[in-house]
Amino acid sequence: MSLSTKPRTTKKAQLIKLLGTKAGSDIATLSDKLGWQHHTTRAAMSGLRKDGFTIIASKPSGGGLAKYRIHSELAAVSEASHGA
């Protein structure tokens, strides 16, 4: 491995980043950005919950898709320090 090689960004790290935004994201958008099917995205979010992340869903009052986001900043900081 040469010094010019950048560390690989994992899909899990990408998912954490997408869920870490203030607005959050819906399953369809997450799936599109990660190149996953919807059931794979939901399973990955379940895995994050098992890892200690608090993920909350909010449904728009006018209808539409639920938005998911990481609620616990402590969990996101802890995951980043473990080299996600």
mmCIF file of the N, C-alpha and C atoms, coordinates in Angstrom:
data_MODEL
# 
_entry.id   MODEL 
# 
loop_
_atom_site.group_PDB 
_atom_site.id 
_atom_site.type_symbol 
_atom_site.label_atom_id 
_atom_site.label_alt_id 
_atom_site.label_comp_id 
_atom_site.label_asym_id 
_atom_site.label_entity_id 
_atom_site.label_seq_id 
_atom_site.pdbx_PDB_ins_code 
_atom_site.Cartn_x 
_atom_site.Cartn_y 
_atom_site.Cartn_z 
_atom_site.occupancy 
_atom_site.B_iso_or_equiv 
_atom_site.pdbx_formal_charge 
_atom_site.auth_seq_id 
_atom_site.auth_comp_id 
_atom_site.auth_asym_id 
_atom_site.auth_atom_id 
_atom_site.pdbx_PDB_model_num 
ATOM 1   N N  . MET A 1 1  ? 0.845   -1.180 0.000  1.00 0.00 ? 1  MET A N  1 
ATOM 2   C CA . MET A 1 1  ? 0.000   0.000  0.000  1.00 0.00 ? 1  MET A CA 1 
ATOM 3   C C  . MET A 1 1  ? 0.887   1.239  0.000  1.00 0.00 ? 1  MET A C  1 
ATOM 4   N N  . SER A 1 2  ? 0.682   2.109  -0.946 1.00 0.00 ? 2  SER A N  1 
ATOM 5   C CA . SER A 1 2  ? 1.492   3.312  -1.043 1.00 0.00 ? 2  SER A CA 1 
ATOM 6   C C  . SER A 1 2  ? 0.909   4.415  -0.167 1.00 0.00 ? 2  SER A C  1 
ATOM 7   N N  . LEU A 1 3  ? 1.701   5.420  0.063  1.00 0.00 ? 3  LEU A N  1 
ATOM 8   C CA . LEU A 1 3  ? 1.257   6.528  0.899  1.00 0.00 ? 3  LEU A CA 1 
ATOM 9   C C  . LEU A 1 3  ? 0.192   7.380  0.216  1.00 0.00 ? 3  LEU A C  1 
ATOM 10  N N  . SER A 1 4  ? 0.130   7.317  -1.115 1.00 0.00 ? 4  SER A N  1 
ATOM 11  C CA . SER A 1 4  ? -0.842  8.139  -1.827 1.00 0.00 ? 4  SER A CA 1 
ATOM 12  C C  . SER A 1 4  ? -2.233  7.508  -1.873 1.00 0.00 ? 4  SER A C  1 
ATOM 13  N N  . THR A 1 5  ? -2.381  6.286  -1.383 1.00 0.00 ? 5  THR A N  1 
ATOM 14  C CA . THR A 1 5  ? -3.671  5.611  -1.392 1.00 0.00 ? 5  THR A CA 1 
ATOM 15  C C  . THR A 1 5  ? -4.555  6.163  -0.283 1.00 0.00 ? 5  THR A C  1 
ATOM 16  N N  . LYS A 1 6  ? -5.777  6.590  -0.666 1.00 0.00 ? 6  LYS A N  1 
ATOM 17  C CA . LYS A 1 6  ? -6.701  7.109  0.328  1.00 0.00 ? 6  LYS A CA 1 
ATOM 18  C C  . LYS A 1 6  ? -7.431  5.948  0.994  1.00 0.00 ? 6  LYS A C  1 
ATOM 19  N N  . PRO A 1 7  ? -7.772  6.087  2.282  1.00 0.00 ? 7  PRO A N  1 
ATOM 20  C CA . PRO A 1 7  ? -8.553  5.033  2.926  1.00 0.00 ? 7  PRO A CA 1 
ATOM 21  C C  . PRO A 1 7  ? -9.938  4.925  2.281  1.00 0.00 ? 7  PRO A C  1 
ATOM 22  N N  . ARG A 1 8  ? -10.433 3.706  2.175  1.00 0.00 ? 8  ARG A N  1 
ATOM 23  C CA . ARG A 1 8  ? -11.724 3.460  1.557  1.00 0.00 ? 8  ARG A CA 1 
ATOM 24  C C  . ARG A 1 8  ? -12.849 3.925  2.480  1.00 0.00 ? 8  ARG A C  1 
ATOM 25  N N  . THR A 1 9  ? -13.812 4.609  1.921  1.00 0.00 ? 9  THR A N  1 
ATOM 26  C CA . THR A 1 9  ? -14.992 5.005  2.677  1.00 0.00 ? 9  THR A CA 1 
ATOM 27  C C  . THR A 1 9  ? -16.013 3.882  2.558  1.00 0.00 ? 9  THR A C  1 
ATOM 28  N N  . THR A 1 10 ? -16.412 3.326  3.693  1.00 0.00 ? 10 THR A N  1 
ATOM 29  C CA . THR A 1 10 ? -17.342 2.198  3.684  1.00 0.00 ? 10 THR A CA 1 
ATOM 30  C C  . THR A 1 10 ? -18.771 2.678  3.459  1.00 0.00 ? 10 THR A C  1 
ATOM 31  N N  . LYS A 1 11 ? -19.610 1.737  3.026  1.00 0.00 ? 11 LYS A N  1 
ATOM 32  C CA . LYS A 1 11 ? -21.030 2.058  2.844  1.00 0.00 ? 11 LYS A CA 1 
ATOM 33  C C  . LYS A 1 11 ? -21.659 2.415  4.191  1.00 0.00 ? 11 LYS A C  1 
ATOM 34  N N  . LYS A 1 12 ? -21.204 1.751  5.242  1.00 0.00 ? 12 LYS A N  1 
ATOM 35  C CA . LYS A 1 12 ? -21.727 2.051  6.577  1.00 0.00 ? 12 LYS A CA 1 
ATOM 36  C C  . LYS A 1 12 ? -21.413 3.497  6.959  1.00 0.00 ? 12 LYS A C  1 
ATOM 37  N N  . ALA A 1 13 ? -20.192 3.930  6.682  1.00 0.00 ? 13 ALA A N  1 
ATOM 38  C CA . ALA A 1 13 ? -19.811 5.309  6.976  1.00 0.00 ? 13 ALA A CA 1 
ATOM 39  C C  . ALA A 1 13 ? -20.625 6.282  6.137  1.00 0.00 ? 13 ALA A C  1 
ATOM 40  N N  . GLN A 1 14 ? -20.885 5.921  4.880  1.00 0.00 ? 14 GLN A N  1 
ATOM 41  C CA . GLN A 1 14 ? -21.702 6.769  4.018  1.00 0.00 ? 14 GLN A CA 1 
ATOM 42  C C  . GLN A 1 14 ? -23.131 6.859  4.556  1.00 0.00 ? 14 GLN A C  1 
ATOM 43  N N  . LEU A 1 15 ? -23.675 5.724  5.012  1.00 0.00 ? 15 LEU A N  1 
ATOM 44  C CA . LEU A 1 15 ? -25.027 5.701  5.573  1.00 0.00 ? 15 LEU A CA 1 
ATOM 45  C C  . LEU A 1 15 ? -25.100 6.581  6.820  1.00 0.00 ? 15 LEU A C  1 
ATOM 46  N N  . ILE A 1 16 ? -24.108 6.480  7.681  1.00 0.00 ? 16 ILE A N  1 
ATOM 47  C CA . ILE A 1 16 ? -24.066 7.295  8.901  1.00 0.00 ? 16 ILE A CA 1 
ATOM 48  C C  . ILE A 1 16 ? -24.032 8.777  8.539  1.00 0.00 ? 16 ILE A C  1 
ATOM 49  N N  . LYS A 1 17 ? -23.240 9.124  7.531  1.00 0.00 ? 17 LYS A N  1 
ATOM 50  C CA . LYS A 1 17 ? -23.151 10.525 7.109  1.00 0.00 ? 17 LYS A CA 1 
ATOM 51  C C  . LYS A 1 17 ? -24.495 11.021 6.567  1.00 0.00 ? 17 LYS A C  1 
ATOM 52  N N  . LEU A 1 18 ? -25.153 10.206 5.738  1.00 0.00 ? 18 LEU A N  1 
ATOM 53  C CA . LEU A 1 18 ? -26.445 10.595 5.170  1.00 0.00 ? 18 LEU A CA 1 
ATOM 54  C C  . LEU A 1 18 ? -27.519 10.730 6.248  1.00 0.00 ? 18 LEU A C  1 
ATOM 55  N N  . LEU A 1 19 ? -27.484 9.843  7.235  1.00 0.00 ? 19 LEU A N  1 
ATOM 56  C CA . LEU A 1 19 ? -28.470 9.904  8.320  1.00 0.00 ? 19 LEU A CA 1 
ATOM 57  C C  . LEU A 1 19 ? -28.121 10.973 9.351  1.00 0.00 ? 19 LEU A C  1 
ATOM 58  N N  . GLY A 1 20 ? -26.909 11.463 9.308  1.00 0.00 ? 20 GLY A N  1 
ATOM 59  C CA . GLY A 1 20 ? -26.458 12.461 10.273 1.00 0.00 ? 20 GLY A CA 1 
ATOM 60  C C  . GLY A 1 20 ? -26.857 13.882 9.935  1.00 0.00 ? 20 GLY A C  1 
ATOM 61  N N  . THR A 1 21 ? -27.442 14.089 8.763  1.00 0.00 ? 21 THR A N  1 
ATOM 62  C CA . THR A 1 21 ? -27.850 15.442 8.399  1.00 0.00 ? 21 THR A CA 1 
ATOM 63  C C  . THR A 1 21 ? -29.080 15.858 9.206  1.00 0.00 ? 21 THR A C  1 
ATOM 64  N N  . LYS A 1 22 ? -29.241 17.140 9.385  1.00 0.00 ? 22 LYS A N  1 
ATOM 65  C CA . LYS A 1 22 ? -30.357 17.652 10.182 1.00 0.00 ? 22 LYS A CA 1 
ATOM 66  C C  . LYS A 1 22 ? -31.704 17.274 9.577  1.00 0.00 ? 22 LYS A C  1 
ATOM 67  N N  . ALA A 1 23 ? -31.803 17.311 8.252  1.00 0.00 ? 23 ALA A N  1 
ATOM 68  C CA . ALA A 1 23 ? -33.064 16.996 7.579  1.00 0.00 ? 23 ALA A CA 1 
ATOM 69  C C  . ALA A 1 23 ? -33.315 15.495 7.492  1.00 0.00 ? 23 ALA A C  1 
ATOM 70  N N  . GLY A 1 24 ? -32.269 14.688 7.573  1.00 0.00 ? 24 GLY A N  1 
ATOM 71  C CA . GLY A 1 24 ? -32.437 13.253 7.428  1.00 0.00 ? 24 GLY A CA 1 
ATOM 72  C C  . GLY A 1 24 ? -32.646 12.875 5.977  1.00 0.00 ? 24 GLY A C  1 
ATOM 73  N N  . SER A 1 25 ? -33.058 11.637 5.755  1.00 0.00 ? 25 SER A N  1 
ATOM 74  C CA . SER A 1 25 ? -33.253 11.159 4.397  1.00 0.00 ? 25 SER A CA 1 
ATOM 75  C C  . SER A 1 25 ? -34.265 10.023 4.396  1.00 0.00 ? 25 SER A C  1 
ATOM 76  N N  . ASP A 1 26 ? -34.939 9.850  3.261  1.00 0.00 ? 26 ASP A N  1 
ATOM 77  C CA . ASP A 1 26 ? -35.909 8.762  3.163  1.00 0.00 ? 26 ASP A CA 1 
ATOM 78  C C  . ASP A 1 26 ? -35.233 7.511  2.578  1.00 0.00 ? 26 ASP A C  1 
ATOM 79  N N  . ILE A 1 27 ? -35.906 6.378  2.692  1.00 0.00 ? 27 ILE A N  1 
ATOM 80  C CA . ILE A 1 27 ? -35.354 5.096  2.246  1.00 0.00 ? 27 ILE A CA 1 
ATOM 81  C C  . ILE A 1 27 ? -34.999 5.131  0.757  1.00 0.00 ? 27 ILE A C  1 
ATOM 82  N N  . ALA A 1 28 ? -35.863 5.710  -0.060 1.00 0.00 ? 28 ALA A N  1 
ATOM 83  C CA . ALA A 1 28 ? -35.612 5.743  -1.507 1.00 0.00 ? 28 ALA A CA 1 
ATOM 84  C C  . ALA A 1 28 ? -34.328 6.511  -1.827 1.00 0.00 ? 28 ALA A C  1 
ATOM 85  N N  . THR A 1 29 ? -34.138 7.648  -1.206 1.00 0.00 ? 29 THR A N  1 
ATOM 86  C CA . THR A 1 29 ? -32.943 8.460  -1.447 1.00 0.00 ? 29 THR A CA 1 
ATOM 87  C C  . THR A 1 29 ? -31.697 7.747  -0.942 1.00 0.00 ? 29 THR A C  1 
ATOM 88  N N  . LEU A 1 30 ? -31.772 7.182  0.262  1.00 0.00 ? 30 LEU A N  1 
ATOM 89  C CA . LEU A 1 30 ? -30.635 6.443  0.798  1.00 0.00 ? 30 LEU A CA 1 
ATOM 90  C C  . LEU A 1 30 ? -30.255 5.290  -0.124 1.00 0.00 ? 30 LEU A C  1 
ATOM 91  N N  . SER A 1 31 ? -31.256 4.536  -0.574 1.00 0.00 ? 31 SER A N  1 
ATOM 92  C CA . SER A 1 31 ? -31.018 3.391  -1.448 1.00 0.00 ? 31 SER A CA 1 
ATOM 93  C C  . SER A 1 31 ? -30.364 3.816  -2.754 1.00 0.00 ? 31 SER A C  1 
ATOM 94  N N  . ASP A 1 32 ? -30.843 4.903  -3.338 1.00 0.00 ? 32 ASP A N  1 
ATOM 95  C CA . ASP A 1 32 ? -30.277 5.404  -4.592 1.00 0.00 ? 32 ASP A CA 1 
ATOM 96  C C  . ASP A 1 32 ? -28.821 5.821  -4.421 1.00 0.00 ? 32 ASP A C  1 
ATOM 97  N N  . LYS A 1 33 ? -28.536 6.558  -3.353 1.00 0.00 ? 33 LYS A N  1 
ATOM 98  C CA . LYS A 1 33 ? -27.173 7.057  -3.145 1.00 0.00 ? 33 LYS A CA 1 
ATOM 99  C C  . LYS A 1 33 ? -26.190 5.950  -2.810 1.00 0.00 ? 33 LYS A C  1 
ATOM 100 N N  . LEU A 1 34 ? -26.667 4.882  -2.151 1.00 0.00 ? 34 LEU A N  1 
ATOM 101 C CA . LEU A 1 34 ? -25.784 3.790  -1.760 1.00 0.00 ? 34 LEU A CA 1 
ATOM 102 C C  . LEU A 1 34 ? -25.772 2.646  -2.781 1.00 0.00 ? 34 LEU A C  1 
ATOM 103 N N  . GLY A 1 35 ? -26.708 2.678  -3.722 1.00 0.00 ? 35 GLY A N  1 
ATOM 104 C CA . GLY A 1 35 ? -26.779 1.609  -4.712 1.00 0.00 ? 35 GLY A CA 1 
ATOM 105 C C  . GLY A 1 35 ? -27.337 0.319  -4.143 1.00 0.00 ? 35 GLY A C  1 
ATOM 106 N N  . TRP A 1 36 ? -28.188 0.442  -3.135 1.00 0.00 ? 36 TRP A N  1 
ATOM 107 C CA . TRP A 1 36 ? -28.786 -0.719 -2.466 1.00 0.00 ? 36 TRP A CA 1 
ATOM 108 C C  . TRP A 1 36 ? -30.267 -0.808 -2.790 1.00 0.00 ? 36 TRP A C  1 
ATOM 109 N N  . GLN A 1 37 ? -30.830 -1.991 -2.586 1.00 0.00 ? 37 GLN A N  1 
ATOM 110 C CA . GLN A 1 37 ? -32.273 -2.142 -2.641 1.00 0.00 ? 37 GLN A CA 1 
ATOM 111 C C  . GLN A 1 37 ? -32.847 -1.646 -1.312 1.00 0.00 ? 37 GLN A C  1 
ATOM 112 N N  . HIS A 1 38 ? -34.140 -1.342 -1.305 1.00 0.00 ? 38 HIS A N  1 
ATOM 113 C CA . HIS A 1 38 ? -34.765 -0.754 -0.105 1.00 0.00 ? 38 HIS A CA 1 
ATOM 114 C C  . HIS A 1 38 ? -34.644 -1.671 1.103  1.00 0.00 ? 38 HIS A C  1 
ATOM 115 N N  . HIS A 1 39 ? -34.826 -2.975 0.919  1.00 0.00 ? 39 HIS A N  1 
ATOM 116 C CA . HIS A 1 39 ? -34.762 -3.877 2.077  1.00 0.00 ? 39 HIS A CA 1 
ATOM 117 C C  . HIS A 1 39 ? -33.336 -3.948 2.632  1.00 0.00 ? 39 HIS A C  1 
ATOM 118 N N  . THR A 1 40 ? -32.335 -3.777 1.786  1.00 0.00 ? 40 THR A N  1 
ATOM 119 C CA . THR A 1 40 ? -30.952 -3.767 2.253  1.00 0.00 ? 40 THR A CA 1 
ATOM 120 C C  . THR A 1 40 ? -30.679 -2.514 3.079  1.00 0.00 ? 40 THR A C  1 
ATOM 121 N N  . THR A 1 41 ? -31.231 -1.397 2.656  1.00 0.00 ? 41 THR A N  1 
ATOM 122 C CA . THR A 1 41 ? -31.065 -0.144 3.391  1.00 0.00 ? 41 THR A CA 1 
ATOM 123 C C  . THR A 1 41 ? -31.713 -0.245 4.764  1.00 0.00 ? 41 THR A C  1 
ATOM 124 N N  . ARG A 1 42 ? -32.918 -0.797 4.815  1.00 0.00 ? 42 ARG A N  1 
ATOM 125 C CA . ARG A 1 42 ? -33.594 -0.961 6.119  1.00 0.00 ? 42 ARG A CA 1 
ATOM 126 C C  . ARG A 1 42 ? -32.807 -1.910 7.027  1.00 0.00 ? 42 ARG A C  1 
ATOM 127 N N  . ALA A 1 43 ? -32.247 -2.972 6.461  1.00 0.00 ? 43 ALA A N  1 
ATOM 128 C CA . ALA A 1 43 ? -31.446 -3.914 7.259  1.00 0.00 ? 43 ALA A CA 1 
ATOM 129 C C  . ALA A 1 43 ? -30.188 -3.235 7.792  1.00 0.00 ? 43 ALA A C  1 
ATOM 130 N N  . ALA A 1 44 ? -29.554 -2.408 6.987  1.00 0.00 ? 44 ALA A N  1 
ATOM 131 C CA . ALA A 1 44 ? -28.359 -1.683 7.438  1.00 0.00 ? 44 ALA A CA 1 
ATOM 132 C C  . ALA A 1 44 ? -28.700 -0.719 8.568  1.00 0.00 ? 44 ALA A C  1 
ATOM 133 N N  . MET A 1 45 ? -29.877 -0.075 8.487  1.00 0.00 ? 45 MET A N  1 
ATOM 134 C CA . MET A 1 45 ? -30.302 0.815  9.563  1.00 0.00 ? 45 MET A CA 1 
ATOM 135 C C  . MET A 1 45 ? -30.570 0.015  10.840 1.00 0.00 ? 45 MET A C  1 
ATOM 136 N N  . SER A 1 46 ? -31.099 -1.186 10.702 1.00 0.00 ? 46 SER A N  1 
ATOM 137 C CA . SER A 1 46 ? -31.296 -2.048 11.872 1.00 0.00 ? 46 SER A CA 1 
ATOM 138 C C  . SER A 1 46 ? -29.950 -2.401 12.491 1.00 0.00 ? 46 SER A C  1 
ATOM 139 N N  . GLY A 1 47 ? -28.966 -2.644 11.643 1.00 0.00 ? 47 GLY A N  1 
ATOM 140 C CA . GLY A 1 47 ? -27.617 -2.924 12.137 1.00 0.00 ? 47 GLY A CA 1 
ATOM 141 C C  . GLY A 1 47 ? -27.040 -1.742 12.907 1.00 0.00 ? 47 GLY A C  1 
ATOM 142 N N  . LEU A 1 48 ? -27.299 -0.535 12.432 1.00 0.00 ? 48 LEU A N  1 
ATOM 143 C CA . LEU A 1 48 ? -26.835 0.652  13.157 1.00 0.00 ? 48 LEU A CA 1 
ATOM 144 C C  . LEU A 1 48 ? -27.508 0.743  14.516 1.00 0.00 ? 48 LEU A C  1 
ATOM 145 N N  . ARG A 1 49 ? -28.796 0.407  14.566 1.00 0.00 ? 49 ARG A N  1 
ATOM 146 C CA . ARG A 1 49 ? -29.504 0.417  15.858 1.00 0.00 ? 49 ARG A CA 1 
ATOM 147 C C  . ARG A 1 49 ? -28.869 -0.585 16.814 1.00 0.00 ? 49 ARG A C  1 
ATOM 148 N N  . LYS A 1 50 ? -28.518 -1.758 16.302 1.00 0.00 ? 50 LYS A N  1 
ATOM 149 C CA . LYS A 1 50 ? -27.871 -2.779 17.138 1.00 0.00 ? 50 LYS A CA 1 
ATOM 150 C C  . LYS A 1 50 ? -26.506 -2.301 17.623 1.00 0.00 ? 50 LYS A C  1 
ATOM 151 N N  . ASP A 1 51 ? -25.857 -1.452 16.841 1.00 0.00 ? 51 ASP A N  1 
ATOM 152 C CA . ASP A 1 51 ? -24.559 -0.895 17.229 1.00 0.00 ? 51 ASP A CA 1 
ATOM 153 C C  . ASP A 1 51 ? -24.685 0.239  18.233 1.00 0.00 ? 51 ASP A C  1 
ATOM 154 N N  . GLY A 1 52 ? -25.918 0.643  18.574 1.00 0.00 ? 52 GLY A N  1 
ATOM 155 C CA . GLY A 1 52 ? -26.125 1.671  19.584 1.00 0.00 ? 52 GLY A CA 1 
ATOM 156 C C  . GLY A 1 52 ? -26.589 3.014  19.065 1.00 0.00 ? 52 GLY A C  1 
ATOM 157 N N  . PHE A 1 53 ? -26.781 3.153  17.766 1.00 0.00 ? 53 PHE A N  1 
ATOM 158 C CA . PHE A 1 53 ? -27.279 4.403  17.217 1.00 0.00 ? 53 PHE A CA 1 
ATOM 159 C C  . PHE A 1 53 ? -28.766 4.526  17.500 1.00 0.00 ? 53 PHE A C  1 
ATOM 160 N N  . THR A 1 54 ? -29.205 5.755  17.743 1.00 0.00 ? 54 THR A N  1 
ATOM 161 C CA . THR A 1 54 ? -30.624 6.042  17.884 1.00 0.00 ? 54 THR A CA 1 
ATOM 162 C C  . THR A 1 54 ? -31.076 6.697  16.593 1.00 0.00 ? 54 THR A C  1 
ATOM 163 N N  . ILE A 1 55 ? -31.910 5.977  15.841 1.00 0.00 ? 55 ILE A N  1 
ATOM 164 C CA . ILE A 1 55 ? -32.418 6.486  14.571 1.00 0.00 ? 55 ILE A CA 1 
ATOM 165 C C  . ILE A 1 55 ? -33.902 6.777  14.749 1.00 0.00 ? 55 ILE A C  1 
ATOM 166 N N  . ILE A 1 56 ? -34.275 8.000  14.418 1.00 0.00 ? 56 ILE A N  1 
ATOM 167 C CA . ILE A 1 56 ? -35.685 8.374  14.545 1.00 0.00 ? 56 ILE A CA 1 
ATOM 168 C C  . ILE A 1 56 ? -36.278 8.613  13.156 1.00 0.00 ? 56 ILE A C  1 
ATOM 169 N N  . ALA A 1 57 ? -37.555 8.339  13.061 1.00 0.00 ? 57 ALA A N  1 
ATOM 170 C CA . ALA A 1 57 ? -38.286 8.554  11.814 1.00 0.00 ? 57 ALA A CA 1 
ATOM 171 C C  . ALA A 1 57 ? -39.301 9.657  12.038 1.00 0.00 ? 57 ALA A C  1 
ATOM 172 N N  . SER A 1 58 ? -39.444 10.503 11.054 1.00 0.00 ? 58 SER A N  1 
ATOM 173 C CA . SER A 1 58 ? -40.475 11.545 11.124 1.00 0.00 ? 58 SER A CA 1 
ATOM 174 C C  . SER A 1 58 ? -41.238 11.537 9.813  1.00 0.00 ? 58 SER A C  1 
ATOM 175 N N  . LYS A 1 59 ? -42.543 11.496 9.937  1.00 0.00 ? 59 LYS A N  1 
ATOM 176 C CA . LYS A 1 59 ? -43.413 11.470 8.768  1.00 0.00 ? 59 LYS A CA 1 
ATOM 177 C C  . LYS A 1 59 ? -43.972 12.871 8.549  1.00 0.00 ? 59 LYS A C  1 
ATOM 178 N N  . PRO A 1 60 ? -43.872 13.384 7.331  1.00 0.00 ? 60 PRO A N  1 
ATOM 179 C CA . PRO A 1 60 ? -44.412 14.729 7.061  1.00 0.00 ? 60 PRO A CA 1 
ATOM 180 C C  . PRO A 1 60 ? -45.914 14.784 7.324  1.00 0.00 ? 60 PRO A C  1 
ATOM 181 N N  . SER A 1 61 ? -46.386 15.896 7.860  1.00 0.00 ? 61 SER A N  1 
ATOM 182 C CA . SER A 1 61 ? -47.807 16.030 8.189  1.00 0.00 ? 61 SER A CA 1 
ATOM 183 C C  . SER A 1 61 ? -48.690 16.009 6.949  1.00 0.00 ? 61 SER A C  1 
ATOM 184 N N  . GLY A 1 62 ? -48.169 16.435 5.821  1.00 0.00 ? 62 GLY A N  1 
ATOM 185 C CA . GLY A 1 62 ? -48.945 16.454 4.593  1.00 0.00 ? 62 GLY A CA 1 
ATOM 186 C C  . GLY A 1 62 ? -48.872 15.148 3.815  1.00 0.00 ? 62 GLY A C  1 
ATOM 187 N N  . GLY A 1 63 ? -48.258 14.143 4.393  1.00 0.00 ? 63 GLY A N  1 
ATOM 188 C CA . GLY A 1 63 ? -48.073 12.873 3.710  1.00 0.00 ? 63 GLY A CA 1 
ATOM 189 C C  . GLY A 1 63 ? -46.694 12.795 3.089  1.00 0.00 ? 63 GLY A C  1 
ATOM 190 N N  . GLY A 1 64 ? -46.404 11.686 2.481  1.00 0.00 ? 64 GLY A N  1 
ATOM 191 C CA . GLY A 1 64 ? -45.092 11.499 1.866  1.00 0.00 ? 64 GLY A CA 1 
ATOM 192 C C  . GLY A 1 64 ? -44.275 10.465 2.599  1.00 0.00 ? 64 GLY A C  1 
ATOM 193 N N  . LEU A 1 65 ? -43.032 10.334 2.180  1.00 0.00 ? 65 LEU A N  1 
ATOM 194 C CA . LEU A 1 65 ? -42.141 9.330  2.745  1.00 0.00 ? 65 LEU A CA 1 
ATOM 195 C C  . LEU A 1 65 ? -41.570 9.775  4.087  1.00 0.00 ? 65 LEU A C  1 
ATOM 196 N N  . ALA A 1 66 ? -41.395 8.815  4.982  1.00 0.00 ? 66 ALA A N  1 
ATOM 197 C CA . ALA A 1 66 ? -40.782 9.100  6.280  1.00 0.00 ? 66 ALA A CA 1 
ATOM 198 C C  . ALA A 1 66 ? -39.307 9.430  6.079  1.00 0.00 ? 66 ALA A C  1 
ATOM 199 N N  . LYS A 1 67 ? -38.813 10.373 6.863  1.00 0.00 ? 67 LYS A N  1 
ATOM 200 C CA . LYS A 1 67 ? -37.404 10.747 6.853  1.00 0.00 ? 67 LYS A CA 1 
ATOM 201 C C  . LYS A 1 67 ? -36.754 10.147 8.097  1.00 0.00 ? 67 LYS A C  1 
ATOM 202 N N  . TYR A 1 68 ? -35.588 9.575  7.915  1.00 0.00 ? 68 TYR A N  1 
ATOM 203 C CA . TYR A 1 68 ? -34.848 8.961  9.008  1.00 0.00 ? 68 TYR A CA 1 
ATOM 204 C C  . TYR A 1 68 ? -33.583 9.765  9.254  1.00 0.00 ? 68 TYR A C  1 
ATOM 205 N N  . ARG A 1 69 ? -33.217 9.868  10.538 1.00 0.00 ? 69 ARG A N  1 
ATOM 206 C CA . ARG A 1 69 ? -31.961 10.533 10.871 1.00 0.00 ? 69 ARG A CA 1 
ATOM 207 C C  . ARG A 1 69 ? -31.430 9.982  12.183 1.00 0.00 ? 69 ARG A C  1 
ATOM 208 N N  . ILE A 1 70 ? -30.138 10.133 12.349 1.00 0.00 ? 70 ILE A N  1 
ATOM 209 C CA . ILE A 1 70 ? -29.511 9.717  13.600 1.00 0.00 ? 70 ILE A CA 1 
ATOM 210 C C  . ILE A 1 70 ? -29.800 10.791 14.628 1.00 0.00 ? 70 ILE A C  1 
ATOM 211 N N  . HIS A 1 71 ? -30.374 10.369 15.739 1.00 0.00 ? 71 HIS A N  1 
ATOM 212 C CA . HIS A 1 71 ? -30.755 11.306 16.792 1.00 0.00 ? 71 HIS A CA 1 
ATOM 213 C C  . HIS A 1 71 ? -29.620 11.516 17.779 1.00 0.00 ? 71 HIS A C  1 
ATOM 214 N N  . SER A 1 72 ? -28.877 10.478 18.062 1.00 0.00 ? 72 SER A N  1 
ATOM 215 C CA . SER A 1 72 ? -27.860 10.542 19.093 1.00 0.00 ? 72 SER A CA 1 
ATOM 216 C C  . SER A 1 72 ? -26.513 10.954 18.515 1.00 0.00 ? 72 SER A C  1 
ATOM 217 N N  . GLU A 1 73 ? -26.072 12.157 18.819 1.00 0.00 ? 73 GLU A N  1 
ATOM 218 C CA . GLU A 1 73 ? -24.772 12.634 18.372 1.00 0.00 ? 73 GLU A CA 1 
ATOM 219 C C  . GLU A 1 73 ? -23.645 11.825 19.020 1.00 0.00 ? 73 GLU A C  1 
ATOM 220 N N  . LEU A 1 74 ? -23.826 11.407 20.262 1.00 0.00 ? 74 LEU A N  1 
ATOM 221 C CA . LEU A 1 74 ? -22.812 10.637 20.967 1.00 0.00 ? 74 LEU A CA 1 
ATOM 222 C C  . LEU A 1 74 ? -22.508 9.347  20.214 1.00 0.00 ? 74 LEU A C  1 
ATOM 223 N N  . ALA A 1 75 ? -23.534 8.683  19.710 1.00 0.00 ? 75 ALA A N  1 
ATOM 224 C CA . ALA A 1 75 ? -23.326 7.446  18.964 1.00 0.00 ? 75 ALA A CA 1 
ATOM 225 C C  . ALA A 1 75 ? -22.534 7.708  17.692 1.00 0.00 ? 75 ALA A C  1 
ATOM 226 N N  . ALA A 1 76 ? -22.825 8.804  16.997 1.00 0.00 ? 76 ALA A N  1 
ATOM 227 C CA . ALA A 1 76 ? -22.126 9.121  15.760 1.00 0.00 ? 76 ALA A CA 1 
ATOM 228 C C  . ALA A 1 76 ? -20.653 9.432  16.031 1.00 0.00 ? 76 ALA A C  1 
ATOM 229 N N  . VAL A 1 77 ? -20.383 10.145 17.105 1.00 0.00 ? 77 VAL A N  1 
ATOM 230 C CA . VAL A 1 77 ? -18.995 10.457 17.468 1.00 0.00 ? 77 VAL A CA 1 
ATOM 231 C C  . VAL A 1 77 ? -18.266 9.184  17.851 1.00 0.00 ? 77 VAL A C  1 
ATOM 232 N N  . SER A 1 78 ? -18.911 8.310  18.607 1.00 0.00 ? 78 SER A N  1 
ATOM 233 C CA . SER A 1 78 ? -18.299 7.058  19.023 1.00 0.00 ? 78 SER A CA 1 
ATOM 234 C C  . SER A 1 78 ? -17.965 6.194  17.820 1.00 0.00 ? 78 SER A C  1 
ATOM 235 N N  . GLU A 1 79 ? -18.857 6.092  16.857 1.00 0.00 ? 79 GLU A N  1 
ATOM 236 C CA . GLU A 1 79 ? -18.630 5.286  15.652 1.00 0.00 ? 79 GLU A CA 1 
ATOM 237 C C  . GLU A 1 79 ? -17.481 5.848  14.843 1.00 0.00 ? 79 GLU A C  1 
ATOM 238 N N  . ALA A 1 80 ? -17.395 7.160  14.731 1.00 0.00 ? 80 ALA A N  1 
ATOM 239 C CA . ALA A 1 80 ? -16.326 7.786  13.958 1.00 0.00 ? 80 ALA A CA 1 
ATOM 240 C C  . ALA A 1 80 ? -14.969 7.511  14.594 1.00 0.00 ? 80 ALA A C  1 
ATOM 241 N N  . SER A 1 81 ? -14.922 7.449  15.914 1.00 0.00 ? 81 SER A N  1 
ATOM 242 C CA . SER A 1 81 ? -13.663 7.185  16.591 1.00 0.00 ? 81 SER A CA 1 
ATOM 243 C C  . SER A 1 81 ? -13.213 5.737  16.475 1.00 0.00 ? 81 SER A C  1 
ATOM 244 N N  . HIS A 1 82 ? -14.130 4.840  16.090 1.00 0.00 ? 82 HIS A N  1 
ATOM 245 C CA . HIS A 1 82 ? -13.799 3.435  15.892 1.00 0.00 ? 82 HIS A CA 1 
ATOM 246 C C  . HIS A 1 82 ? -13.426 3.132  14.444 1.00 0.00 ? 82 HIS A C  1 
ATOM 247 N N  . GLY A 1 83 ? -13.312 4.158  13.615 1.00 0.00 ? 83 GLY A N  1 
ATOM 248 C CA . GLY A 1 83 ? -12.865 3.982  12.247 1.00 0.00 ? 83 GLY A CA 1 
ATOM 249 C C  . GLY A 1 83 ? -13.878 3.398  11.297 1.00 0.00 ? 83 GLY A C  1 
ATOM 250 N N  . ALA A 1 84 ? -15.118 3.850  11.363 1.00 0.00 ? 84 ALA A N  1 
ATOM 251 C CA . ALA A 1 84 ? -16.179 3.309  10.508 1.00 0.00 ? 84 ALA A CA 1 
ATOM 252 C C  . ALA A 1 84 ? -15.887 3.474  9.072  1.00 0.00 ? 84 ALA A C  1 
# 
